[in-house]
Amino acid sequence: MPPTQVRTVTLVTGSARGLGLAIARHLRDRGDCVHVCWRSENECAQALRDEFGERAHRADLLSPEDVEALVAGVTNAEGRIDHLVHAVGEYVSGPAAEASPEDLRRMWRSNTESAFLLMNATRSALRSARGRAVFFGCSGLEGFRARRITAIYASAKSALRTLVRAWALEEAPHGVTVNMVSPGHMPHDDAHPDTLDTDRLEKIPAGRPGTPDDIAQAVAHLCSTAAEYTTGTDLLVTGGWML
């Protein structure tokens, strides 16, 4: 008899809606055993449970206890975690001069601290699997351009980018790749109004806005054997925006 094929186990956070949900569905459709999670009880959470069944988990990713329980739940069920896709990160718009200390704390906790906790919790499993970790950035981090309305958000993503590069360096000897994927303007039902601005969309060099499938395919590439020699990168999925 042929040997039993072991399915790739992928944990996708921020997967109750939007780009995270598109990624979870794309990876599931390619054959991954995908686990998803939600934070707040609402219609999206119920739909996620209906679609993913026992592979849907509730977790507050700013709680170290919840993060540890989430990772333990996946590893107990599947025996492994091959890939981590962290699609979590709140967004705030507006000039830095109008931002509050709470805005700054919220952006850093949601975008940076949650990633830090999850990487710590999954590190052992990823090393055992020689796996992949993918985190979400935002367009324009490479050039560190000044921001008129997203400085607080971009500061948190810039900090995350620094961590991603450090993790990539630390995990390389263990066969783990750590990368960032940075979406451009990708209109969808849960997108922030900033990404729906017609004037901005018309200025995208590629001639069209992005789609959730564009980002899902990029993440799938980073979570594949084709990208086993790619680590510490920020993959821009922007259609040339902010070049």
The 8 nearest C-alpha neighbors of each residue, nearest first, counted from 0:
[[1, 2, 3, 4, 5, 6, 7, 30],
 [2, 0, 3, 4, 5, 6, 7, 30],
 [3, 1, 4, 0, 5, 6, 7, 30],
 [2, 4, 5, 1, 0, 6, 7, 77],
 [3, 5, 2, 6, 1, 7, 30, 31],
 [6, 4, 3, 7, 8, 2, 32, 31],
 [7, 5, 31, 32, 8, 4, 30, 3],
 [6, 8, 31, 32, 81, 9, 5, 30],
 [9, 7, 32, 80, 81, 31, 33, 6],
 [8, 10, 82, 33, 83, 81, 80, 32],
 [9, 11, 34, 83, 33, 35, 84, 82],
 [12, 10, 84, 35, 85, 14, 23, 83],
 [11, 13, 85, 14, 86, 36, 35, 87],
 [14, 12, 87, 86, 19, 15, 37, 36],
 [13, 15, 19, 20, 12, 16, 35, 36],
 [14, 16, 37, 20, 43, 13, 44, 47],
 [17, 15, 20, 14, 19, 18, 43, 189],
 [18, 16, 20, 19, 189, 21, 187, 188],
 [17, 19, 21, 20, 211, 22, 16, 214],
 [20, 18, 14, 22, 13, 86, 21, 17],
 [19, 21, 14, 16, 23, 22, 18, 17],
 [22, 20, 18, 24, 19, 23, 211, 25],
 [23, 21, 215, 25, 19, 20, 24, 26],
 [24, 22, 20, 26, 25, 21, 27, 11],
 [25, 23, 27, 21, 22, 26, 28, 20],
 [24, 26, 22, 28, 27, 23, 21, 215],
 [27, 25, 29, 23, 28, 31, 24, 22],
 [28, 26, 31, 24, 30, 29, 25, 33],
 [27, 29, 25, 30, 26, 24, 31, 23],
 [28, 30, 26, 27, 31, 25, 24, 219],
 [31, 29, 27, 28, 26, 32, 6, 7],
 [32, 30, 27, 7, 26, 33, 8, 6],
 [31, 33, 8, 7, 9, 6, 27, 30],
 [34, 32, 9, 31, 27, 10, 8, 23],
 [35, 33, 54, 10, 55, 11, 9, 32],
 [36, 34, 55, 11, 14, 12, 10, 56],
 [37, 35, 56, 55, 57, 12, 14, 58],
 [36, 38, 57, 15, 44, 58, 39, 56],
 [37, 39, 59, 58, 57, 40, 36, 60],
 [40, 38, 41, 37, 44, 57, 59, 58],
 [39, 41, 44, 38, 42, 45, 43, 37],
 [40, 42, 44, 43, 39, 45, 46, 38],
 [41, 43, 45, 44, 46, 40, 47, 39],
 [44, 42, 46, 41, 45, 15, 47, 16],
 [45, 43, 47, 41, 42, 46, 40, 37],
 [44, 46, 48, 42, 47, 43, 49, 41],
 [45, 47, 49, 43, 44, 48, 50, 42],
 [48, 46, 44, 50, 45, 49, 51, 43],
 [49, 47, 52, 45, 51, 46, 50, 55],
 [48, 50, 46, 47, 52, 51, 45, 44],
 [49, 51, 47, 48, 52, 46, 55, 45],
 [52, 50, 48, 54, 55, 47, 49, 53],
 [51, 53, 48, 54, 49, 55, 50, 47],
 [54, 52, 55, 51, 48, 56, 34, 49],
 [53, 55, 34, 52, 51, 35, 56, 33],
 [56, 54, 35, 36, 53, 48, 51, 52],
 [57, 55, 36, 35, 58, 37, 54, 69],
 [56, 58, 37, 36, 38, 55, 59, 39],
 [59, 57, 38, 65, 60, 37, 56, 36],
 [58, 60, 38, 61, 62, 65, 66, 57],
 [59, 61, 62, 113, 66, 58, 65, 63],
 [62, 60, 113, 59, 63, 112, 108, 109],
 [61, 63, 65, 60, 64, 59, 66, 58],
 [64, 62, 66, 65, 67, 61, 116, 60],
 [65, 63, 67, 62, 66, 68, 69, 59],
 [66, 64, 68, 62, 58, 67, 63, 59],
 [67, 65, 69, 63, 68, 64, 60, 62],
 [66, 68, 64, 70, 69, 65, 120, 71],
 [67, 69, 71, 65, 66, 70, 72, 64],
 [70, 68, 66, 72, 71, 67, 65, 73],
 [69, 71, 73, 67, 72, 68, 74, 66],
 [72, 70, 68, 74, 69, 73, 75, 67],
 [73, 71, 69, 75, 70, 74, 68, 76],
 [72, 74, 76, 70, 71, 75, 77, 69],
 [73, 75, 78, 79, 71, 77, 76, 72],
 [76, 74, 72, 73, 78, 77, 71, 79],
 [75, 77, 73, 74, 78, 72, 79, 71],
 [78, 76, 74, 79, 75, 73, 8, 80],
 [77, 79, 74, 75, 76, 80, 73, 8],
 [80, 78, 74, 77, 124, 81, 8, 128],
 [79, 81, 8, 124, 82, 9, 125, 74],
 [82, 80, 130, 8, 128, 125, 9, 7],
 [81, 83, 9, 131, 130, 132, 80, 10],
 [82, 84, 132, 10, 9, 11, 133, 85],
 [85, 83, 11, 133, 132, 86, 134, 10],
 [84, 86, 12, 134, 87, 11, 133, 83],
 [85, 87, 13, 19, 12, 135, 84, 134],
 [88, 86, 13, 85, 12, 110, 89, 109],
 [89, 87, 110, 109, 90, 86, 106, 135],
 [88, 90, 109, 106, 110, 91, 87, 105],
 [91, 89, 152, 88, 92, 106, 191, 149],
 [90, 92, 152, 93, 149, 89, 102, 151],
 [91, 93, 149, 148, 90, 94, 152, 193],
 [92, 94, 148, 149, 95, 97, 91, 98],
 [95, 93, 148, 96, 97, 147, 98, 149],
 [94, 96, 98, 97, 150, 151, 93, 148],
 [97, 95, 94, 98, 93, 99, 150, 148],
 [98, 96, 95, 94, 99, 93, 148, 102],
 [99, 97, 95, 96, 102, 94, 100, 93],
 [98, 100, 102, 101, 97, 103, 96, 95],
 [101, 99, 103, 102, 104, 98, 105, 97],
 [100, 102, 104, 99, 103, 105, 98, 106],
 [103, 101, 99, 105, 100, 104, 98, 106],
 [104, 102, 100, 106, 101, 105, 151, 107],
 [103, 105, 101, 107, 102, 106, 108, 100],
 [104, 106, 102, 108, 103, 107, 109, 101],
 [107, 105, 103, 109, 104, 108, 110, 152],
 [108, 106, 155, 111, 104, 110, 105, 109],
 [107, 109, 112, 105, 106, 111, 110, 104],
 [110, 108, 88, 106, 107, 113, 89, 105],
 [109, 111, 88, 107, 108, 106, 155, 113],
 [112, 110, 107, 159, 114, 113, 108, 109],
 [111, 113, 108, 115, 114, 116, 109, 110],
 [112, 114, 116, 61, 115, 60, 111, 109],
 [115, 113, 117, 111, 112, 116, 118, 110],
 [114, 116, 112, 118, 113, 117, 119, 111],
 [117, 115, 113, 119, 114, 118, 112, 120],
 [116, 118, 120, 114, 119, 115, 121, 113],
 [119, 117, 121, 115, 120, 116, 122, 114],
 [118, 120, 116, 117, 122, 121, 115, 123],
 [119, 121, 117, 118, 122, 67, 116, 70],
 [122, 120, 118, 124, 123, 119, 125, 117],
 [123, 121, 125, 119, 124, 118, 120, 126],
 [124, 122, 126, 125, 121, 127, 120, 119],
 [125, 123, 127, 121, 126, 122, 80, 79],
 [126, 124, 130, 128, 122, 127, 123, 129],
 [125, 127, 129, 123, 128, 124, 173, 175],
 [126, 128, 124, 125, 129, 123, 130, 79],
 [127, 129, 130, 125, 81, 126, 124, 80],
 [130, 128, 174, 175, 126, 125, 127, 173],
 [129, 131, 81, 125, 175, 128, 82, 126],
 [130, 132, 82, 176, 175, 222, 177, 83],
 [131, 133, 83, 177, 82, 84, 176, 178],
 [132, 134, 84, 178, 179, 177, 83, 85],
 [135, 133, 179, 85, 84, 180, 178, 86],
 [136, 134, 180, 179, 86, 181, 85, 137],
 [135, 137, 181, 156, 180, 179, 134, 138],
 [138, 136, 181, 182, 139, 140, 156, 135],
 [137, 139, 181, 183, 140, 182, 235, 237],
 [138, 140, 141, 241, 142, 137, 143, 144],
 [141, 139, 143, 142, 138, 157, 137, 144],
 [142, 140, 139, 143, 233, 138, 144, 157],
 [141, 143, 144, 140, 139, 242, 145, 241],
 [144, 142, 140, 141, 145, 139, 157, 146],
 [143, 145, 142, 146, 139, 140, 141, 241],
 [146, 144, 143, 147, 150, 149, 142, 139],
 [147, 145, 150, 149, 148, 144, 153, 94],
 [146, 148, 94, 149, 150, 145, 93, 95],
 [147, 149, 93, 94, 92, 146, 150, 95],
 [150, 148, 92, 152, 146, 151, 153, 93],
 [151, 149, 146, 153, 152, 95, 154, 148],
 [152, 150, 154, 153, 149, 103, 95, 155],
 [151, 153, 149, 155, 154, 150, 106, 90],
 [154, 152, 156, 150, 155, 151, 149, 157],
 [153, 155, 157, 151, 152, 156, 150, 158],
 [156, 154, 107, 158, 153, 152, 157, 111],
 [155, 157, 159, 153, 158, 154, 136, 160],
 [158, 156, 160, 154, 159, 155, 153, 140],
 [157, 159, 155, 161, 156, 160, 154, 162],
 [158, 160, 156, 162, 111, 161, 157, 163],
 [161, 159, 157, 163, 158, 162, 156, 164],
 [162, 160, 158, 164, 159, 163, 165, 157],
 [161, 163, 165, 159, 160, 164, 166, 158],
 [164, 162, 160, 166, 165, 161, 167, 159],
 [163, 165, 231, 167, 161, 162, 166, 168],
 [166, 164, 162, 168, 167, 163, 169, 161],
 [167, 165, 169, 163, 168, 164, 170, 162],
 [168, 166, 177, 231, 164, 170, 165, 169],
 [167, 169, 165, 166, 171, 170, 164, 231],
 [170, 168, 166, 167, 171, 165, 172, 173],
 [169, 171, 173, 175, 167, 172, 168, 166],
 [170, 172, 174, 173, 175, 168, 169, 167],
 [173, 171, 170, 174, 169, 175, 168, 126],
 [174, 172, 170, 171, 175, 126, 129, 169],
 [173, 175, 129, 171, 172, 176, 170, 126],
 [176, 174, 129, 130, 170, 171, 173, 131],
 [177, 175, 230, 131, 167, 132, 171, 178],
 [178, 176, 132, 167, 230, 231, 133, 131],
 [179, 177, 133, 231, 232, 230, 233, 163],
 [178, 180, 233, 134, 133, 135, 136, 232],
 [179, 181, 234, 135, 233, 136, 235, 134],
 [180, 182, 137, 136, 235, 138, 135, 236],
 [183, 181, 236, 237, 137, 138, 235, 180],
 [182, 184, 237, 138, 236, 185, 240, 181],
 [183, 185, 194, 208, 209, 186, 182, 237],
 [184, 186, 209, 210, 208, 183, 187, 211],
 [185, 187, 190, 195, 194, 184, 210, 188],
 [188, 186, 190, 189, 185, 17, 211, 210],
 [187, 189, 190, 17, 186, 16, 191, 18],
 [190, 188, 187, 17, 191, 16, 186, 18],
 [191, 189, 187, 186, 188, 192, 194, 17],
 [190, 192, 193, 194, 189, 195, 90, 186],
 [193, 191, 195, 194, 190, 196, 186, 189],
 [194, 192, 191, 195, 196, 92, 190, 184],
 [193, 195, 184, 192, 196, 191, 186, 190],
 [194, 196, 192, 193, 186, 197, 200, 191],
 [197, 195, 199, 198, 194, 193, 200, 192],
 [196, 198, 200, 199, 195, 201, 194, 202],
 [199, 197, 201, 200, 196, 202, 195, 203],
 [200, 198, 202, 201, 197, 196, 203, 194],
 [199, 201, 197, 202, 198, 203, 208, 196],
 [200, 202, 198, 199, 203, 197, 206, 207],
 [203, 201, 199, 200, 204, 198, 206, 240],
 [202, 204, 240, 205, 206, 200, 201, 238],
 [205, 203, 206, 239, 202, 238, 240, 207],
 [206, 204, 238, 203, 207, 239, 208, 240],
 [205, 207, 204, 203, 201, 208, 202, 238],
 [208, 206, 205, 203, 209, 200, 201, 238],
 [209, 207, 184, 185, 200, 210, 203, 186],
 [208, 210, 185, 184, 213, 207, 237, 183],
 [209, 211, 185, 213, 212, 208, 186, 214],
 [210, 212, 214, 213, 18, 21, 215, 185],
 [211, 213, 215, 210, 214, 216, 21, 22],
 [214, 212, 210, 211, 216, 215, 209, 217],
 [213, 215, 217, 211, 212, 216, 218, 236],
 [216, 214, 22, 212, 218, 217, 213, 219],
 [217, 215, 219, 213, 218, 214, 212, 220],
 [218, 216, 214, 220, 219, 215, 213, 221],
 [217, 219, 221, 215, 220, 216, 222, 214],
 [218, 220, 216, 222, 217, 221, 215, 223],
 [221, 219, 217, 223, 222, 218, 216, 226],
 [220, 222, 218, 226, 219, 223, 217, 133],
 [223, 221, 219, 220, 131, 218, 82, 226],
 [224, 222, 225, 220, 221, 226, 219, 227],
 [223, 225, 227, 226, 222, 220, 221, 228],
 [224, 226, 223, 227, 220, 221, 228, 222],
 [227, 225, 229, 224, 221, 228, 223, 220],
 [226, 228, 224, 229, 225, 223, 176, 230],
 [229, 227, 226, 230, 176, 225, 224, 174],
 [230, 228, 226, 227, 176, 232, 231, 221],
 [229, 231, 176, 177, 232, 178, 167, 228],
 [230, 232, 164, 167, 178, 177, 163, 233],
 [233, 231, 178, 230, 234, 179, 229, 164],
 [232, 234, 179, 180, 235, 178, 181, 231],
 [235, 233, 180, 181, 232, 179, 236, 178],
 [236, 234, 181, 237, 180, 233, 182, 138],
 [237, 235, 182, 181, 183, 238, 234, 214],
 [236, 238, 183, 240, 239, 235, 182, 184],
 [237, 239, 205, 240, 204, 236, 203, 209],
 [240, 238, 237, 204, 242, 205, 241, 203],
 [239, 241, 237, 203, 242, 238, 204, 183],
 [242, 240, 139, 239, 138, 237, 203, 183],
 [241, 240, 239, 139, 204, 142, 237, 138]]
